[in-house]
Structures are given as structure tokens and as C-alpha cells.
Amino acid sequence: MNKYGLACDVADRVGISKKDASIIVDAVLDSISDALQSGERVQLVGFGSFEVRSRASREGRNPRKPEEKIKIPPSTVPVFKAGKALKDAVK
């Protein structure tokens, strides 16, 4: 399912237009993105939580020249951890 499919599903479940559902889905995703950019954790009880974690710098291999070592710089990455209800629903 992509973002358009999600908006269509929301529209059908709630009984609103696909255009309005698309605006709502975009707003939710933007809100989650904004919260993560400001360092906040987003927790949706039963569904899961989004947070930002830091990765340390490390040494890797150049895929074009496997014998050559390269330094991979530190980075911050978004992480999603599924909640218990979501895990149980998927089983």
C-alpha cells in the first residue's frame, strides 16, 4: 500500500472525500516528521513509536573496491518500533 492507497482506505472508512483524506494523511505524516526533526519521540499507543537515534562513525568497505576501507560518518536516523497490539495483529 502506498500513500494514495492509504488515503483511499481512510476515505472509505471515515466516509469523506479522497481529497480530504489525502490532506489528512499528509498532515499526519508532516506532524510526525516535524516532531522527529525537533528531537521528539512520537508514540501511538498500540501501534508503535517513532524516534531519532544517532549512529556512530564506523569503518566500511568500498563496494567498487572491496580491499579499500572507507570511513562512514556519524548520522542520525529515524527508527520505528512496533507496539504490542500491532505485533499481535501481524502474527
Backbone as a chain_set.jsonl record, in Angstrom:
{"seq": "MNKYGLACDVADRVGISKKDASIIVDAVLDSISDALQSGERVQLVGFGSFEVRSRASREGRNPRKPEEKIKIPPSTVPVFKAGKALKDAVK", "coords": {"N": [[0.852, -1.17, 0.0], [0.564, 2.184, -0.84], [0.932, 5.774, -0.266], [-1.272, 7.008, -1.51], [-3.068, 4.867, -1.648], [-3.465, 4.454, 1.072], [-4.743, 6.859, 1.747], [-7.106, 6.544, 0.25], [-8.214, 4.322, 1.555], [-8.631, 5.401, 4.116], [-10.505, 7.373, 3.448], [-12.688, 5.772, 2.642], [-13.255, 4.387, 5.044], [-13.918, 6.434, 6.837], [-15.745, 7.955, 5.513], [-15.377, 10.242, 3.944], [-14.246, 12.568, 1.394], [-11.78, 11.546, -1.058], [-9.882, 13.45, -1.539], [-9.951, 15.062, 0.781], [-9.178, 13.111, 2.645], [-6.607, 12.584, 1.736], [-5.36, 15.003, 2.327], [-5.495, 14.898, 5.105], [-3.933, 12.605, 5.694], [-1.453, 13.486, 4.699], [-1.05, 15.614, 6.487], [-0.806, 14.283, 8.954], [1.513, 12.741, 8.516], [3.357, 14.811, 8.054], [3.298, 16.046, 10.567], [4.405, 14.04, 12.195], [6.95, 13.908, 11.041], [7.898, 16.536, 11.536], [7.967, 16.513, 14.35], [9.937, 14.568, 14.812], [12.122, 15.838, 13.627], [12.544, 17.868, 15.447], [13.508, 16.479, 17.54], [11.757, 15.087, 19.161], [9.921, 12.292, 20.496], [7.543, 10.209, 18.995], [4.74, 8.638, 20.035], [2.39, 6.219, 19.447], [0.001, 4.712, 21.021], [-0.369, 1.242, 21.18], [0.09, 0.996, 18.475], [2.756, 1.836, 17.75], [6.056, 3.373, 18.042], [7.896, 6.243, 17.028], [11.179, 7.429, 16.706], [14.287, 9.274, 16.931], [17.544, 8.21, 16.394], [21.065, 8.167, 17.065], [23.798, 7.284, 15.02], [26.991, 5.985, 15.354], [30.225, 6.912, 13.982], [31.841, 4.753, 11.652], [33.888, 2.142, 10.248], [33.955, 1.072, 6.895], [33.617, -0.848, 3.832], [34.573, -0.126, 0.496], [32.254, -0.605, -2.01], [32.923, -0.83, -4.71], [35.634, -1.243, -4.755], [36.579, -3.627, -2.935], [38.821, -4.083, -1.311], [39.522, -1.63, -0.362], [39.241, 0.482, 2.408], [36.768, 2.568, 3.872], [35.692, 5.519, 5.603], [32.764, 5.824, 7.351], [30.644, 8.409, 8.069], [29.244, 9.748, 11.192], [25.687, 9.621, 11.833], [22.217, 10.641, 12.05], [19.25, 8.832, 12.405], [15.842, 8.003, 11.568], [13.735, 5.875, 13.5], [11.479, 3.161, 13.788], [9.487, 1.471, 16.101], [7.529, -1.246, 16.542], [4.408, -1.535, 18.256], [2.875, -3.599, 20.863], [0.207, -4.38, 20.23], [0.138, -4.097, 17.444], [2.123, -5.926, 16.702], [0.906, -8.296, 17.583], [-1.337, -8.324, 15.919], [-0.23, -8.792, 13.431], [0.81, -11.312, 13.583]], "CA": [[0.0, 0.0, 0.0], [1.3, 3.446, -0.875], [0.237, 6.877, 0.408], [-2.572, 7.197, -2.155], [-3.907, 3.761, -1.199], [-3.813, 4.735, 2.462], [-5.739, 7.934, 1.735], [-8.362, 5.959, -0.245], [-8.748, 3.48, 2.629], [-9.13, 6.311, 5.149], [-11.722, 7.989, 2.913], [-13.76, 4.778, 2.699], [-13.587, 4.066, 6.438], [-14.469, 7.584, 7.546], [-16.845, 8.5, 4.735], [-15.05, 11.579, 3.446], [-13.706, 12.518, 0.036], [-10.382, 11.11, -1.155], [-9.058, 14.659, -1.462], [-9.843, 15.416, 2.201], [-8.395, 12.065, 3.302], [-5.222, 12.794, 1.333], [-4.877, 16.146, 3.11], [-5.334, 14.431, 6.483], [-2.769, 11.705, 5.727], [-0.27, 14.348, 4.559], [-0.882, 16.385, 7.725], [-0.303, 13.369, 9.993], [2.91, 12.42, 8.208], [4.144, 16.033, 8.282], [3.4, 16.248, 12.013], [5.385, 13.069, 12.696], [8.251, 14.34, 10.542], [8.288, 17.744, 12.274], [8.307, 16.129, 15.721], [11.234, 13.883, 14.781], [13.155, 16.834, 13.326], [12.83, 18.645, 16.654], [14.062, 15.579, 18.547], [10.707, 14.485, 19.98], [9.511, 10.908, 20.237], [6.121, 10.123, 18.694], [4.27, 7.338, 20.487], [0.994, 5.926, 19.163], [-0.229, 3.554, 21.881], [-0.898, 0.088, 20.497], [0.609, 0.93, 17.113], [4.214, 1.853, 17.804], [6.675, 4.661, 18.332], [8.922, 6.764, 16.131], [12.175, 8.238, 17.391], [15.527, 9.521, 16.199], [18.723, 7.666, 17.067], [22.354, 8.541, 16.477], [24.714, 6.208, 14.654], [28.393, 6.396, 15.472], [31.012, 6.709, 12.764], [32.396, 3.41, 11.596], [34.696, 1.848, 9.07], [33.283, 0.164, 5.977], [34.348, -1.227, 2.625], [34.117, 0.459, -0.755], [31.69, -1.699, -2.796], [33.596, -0.953, -6.015], [36.981, -1.756, -4.482], [36.418, -4.234, -1.605], [40.032, -4.016, -0.486], [39.664, -0.259, 0.126], [38.414, 0.825, 3.562], [36.276, 3.943, 3.884], [35.131, 5.943, 6.878], [31.356, 6.206, 7.251], [30.462, 9.429, 9.099], [28.095, 9.564, 12.085], [24.436, 10.136, 11.282], [21.003, 10.442, 12.826], [18.289, 8.101, 11.581], [14.547, 7.738, 12.189], [13.539, 4.468, 13.84], [10.12, 2.802, 14.189], [9.396, 0.264, 16.9], [6.132, -1.661, 16.563], [3.798, -1.779, 19.556], [2.414, -4.961, 21.097], [-1.034, -4.658, 19.503], [0.49, -4.258, 16.029], [2.824, -7.2, 16.581], [-0.065, -9.376, 17.728], [-2.219, -8.316, 14.747], [0.507, -9.278, 12.275], [1.113, -12.757, 13.776]], "C": [[0.896, 1.231, 0.0], [0.452, 4.542, -0.217], [-1.146, 7.123, -0.189], [-3.551, 6.1, -1.717], [-4.358, 3.947, 0.237], [-4.889, 5.81, 2.538], [-7.096, 7.412, 1.254], [-9.019, 5.106, 0.834], [-9.329, 4.328, 3.753], [-10.438, 6.95, 4.692], [-12.901, 7.025, 2.998], [-14.202, 4.486, 4.122], [-14.312, 5.206, 7.143], [-15.67, 8.185, 6.809], [-16.62, 9.937, 4.305], [-14.476, 11.435, 2.039], [-12.238, 12.08, 0.064], [-9.444, 12.303, -1.045], [-8.855, 15.068, 0.001], [-8.996, 14.395, 2.962], [-6.922, 12.217, 2.974], [-4.597, 13.947, 2.117], [-4.612, 15.72, 4.55], [-4.102, 13.54, 6.609], [-1.479, 12.519, 5.61], [0.006, 15.115, 5.848], [-0.323, 15.514, 8.842], [1.166, 13.061, 9.753], [3.829, 13.626, 8.41], [4.341, 16.293, 9.769], [4.423, 15.298, 12.63], [6.797, 13.493, 12.287], [8.762, 15.56, 11.305], [8.708, 17.412, 13.705], [9.67, 15.439, 15.766], [12.368, 14.855, 14.497], [13.515, 17.651, 14.556], [13.294, 17.756, 17.813], [13.028, 14.919, 19.443], [10.475, 13.035, 19.585], [8.007, 10.919, 20.009], [5.653, 8.725, 19.053], [2.772, 7.227, 20.231], [0.681, 4.616, 19.872], [-0.921, 2.435, 21.1], [-0.366, -0.077, 19.085], [2.124, 0.866, 17.112], [4.741, 3.238, 18.103], [7.765, 4.964, 17.312], [9.892, 7.57, 16.978], [13.4, 8.397, 16.508], [16.675, 8.967, 17.032], [19.973, 8.108, 16.329], [23.159, 7.284, 16.176], [26.128, 6.749, 14.74], [29.097, 6.216, 14.133], [31.618, 5.309, 12.815], [33.185, 3.238, 10.306], [33.947, 0.836, 8.2], [34.176, -0.16, 4.797], [33.729, -0.546, 1.42], [33.549, -0.674, -1.614], [32.356, -1.885, -4.159], [35.006, -1.512, -5.892], [36.962, -2.36, -3.078], [37.654, -4.18, -0.722], [40.232, -2.632, 0.136], [38.698, -0.005, 1.289], [37.987, 2.284, 3.458], [35.699, 4.256, 5.26], [33.7, 6.409, 6.626], [31.092, 7.191, 8.388], [29.268, 9.129, 10.011], [26.84, 10.163, 11.451], [23.306, 9.947, 12.286], [19.964, 9.836, 11.901], [16.961, 7.96, 12.311], [14.377, 6.231, 12.392], [12.083, 4.267, 14.233], [10.168, 1.505, 14.965], [7.92, -0.081, 17.036], [5.663, -1.921, 17.987], [3.259, -3.202, 19.657], [1.167, -5.294, 20.289], [-0.757, -4.87, 18.012], [1.206, -5.581, 15.805], [1.86, -8.366, 16.648], [-0.988, -9.466, 16.508], [-1.544, -8.927, 13.522], [0.756, -10.791, 12.366], [0.144, -13.606, 13.05]], "O": [[1.868, 1.303, 0.752], [-0.619, 4.264, 0.324], [-2.092, 7.415, 0.543], [-4.72, 6.377, -1.449], [-5.497, 3.634, 0.582], [-5.841, 5.685, 3.309], [-8.13, 7.801, 1.797], [-10.236, 5.156, 1.013], [-10.395, 4.016, 4.283], [-11.381, 7.054, 5.476], [-13.999, 7.425, 3.387], [-15.397, 4.351, 4.382], [-15.213, 4.972, 7.949], [-16.511, 8.846, 7.42], [-17.545, 10.749, 4.298], [-14.252, 10.325, 1.557], [-11.551, 12.226, 1.075], [-8.339, 12.182, -0.517], [-7.739, 15.382, 0.416], [-8.193, 14.765, 3.819], [-6.072, 12.004, 3.837], [-3.437, 13.87, 2.522], [-3.619, 16.132, 5.149], [-3.311, 13.707, 7.537], [-0.52, 12.269, 6.341], [1.159, 15.253, 6.257], [0.541, 15.958, 9.598], [1.974, 13.114, 10.68], [4.954, 13.475, 8.885], [5.419, 16.712, 10.191], [5.213, 15.699, 13.485], [7.725, 13.441, 13.094], [9.933, 15.61, 11.679], [9.685, 17.962, 14.213], [10.467, 15.703, 16.665], [13.456, 14.72, 15.058], [14.658, 18.083, 14.702], [13.453, 18.232, 18.937], [13.4, 14.246, 20.404], [10.799, 12.618, 18.473], [7.274, 11.571, 20.752], [6.099, 7.741, 18.463], [1.983, 8.031, 20.729], [1.043, 3.541, 19.395], [-1.936, 2.663, 20.442], [-0.371, -1.187, 18.552], [2.712, -0.052, 16.541], [3.977, 4.162, 18.381], [8.452, 4.073, 16.811], [9.475, 8.31, 17.869], [13.532, 7.741, 15.475], [16.765, 9.227, 18.232], [19.943, 8.387, 15.13], [23.196, 6.345, 16.971], [26.419, 7.842, 14.253], [28.636, 5.475, 13.265], [31.87, 4.762, 13.888], [33.146, 4.079, 9.408], [33.377, -0.131, 8.705], [35.349, 0.212, 4.77], [32.509, -0.405, 1.331], [34.275, -1.618, -1.925], [32.349, -2.99, -4.702], [35.509, -2.169, -6.803], [37.299, -1.669, -2.117], [37.536, -4.229, 0.503], [41.028, -2.481, 1.062], [37.496, -0.244, 1.174], [38.757, 3.133, 3.008], [35.272, 3.358, 5.985], [33.458, 7.28, 5.791], [31.293, 6.849, 9.553], [28.386, 8.35, 9.648], [26.918, 11.086, 10.641], [23.43, 9.188, 13.247], [19.81, 10.264, 10.757], [16.939, 7.814, 13.533], [14.814, 5.425, 11.571], [11.509, 5.101, 14.933], [10.812, 0.545, 14.542], [7.145, 0.703, 17.583], [6.403, -2.449, 18.817], [3.193, -3.921, 18.66], [1.076, -6.381, 19.719], [-1.366, -5.741, 17.391], [0.931, -6.282, 14.831], [1.97, -9.316, 15.873], [-1.379, -10.563, 16.109], [-2.213, -9.514, 12.672], [0.895, -11.464, 11.345], [0.242, -14.832, 13.097]]}, "num_chains": 1, "name": "protein.A"}
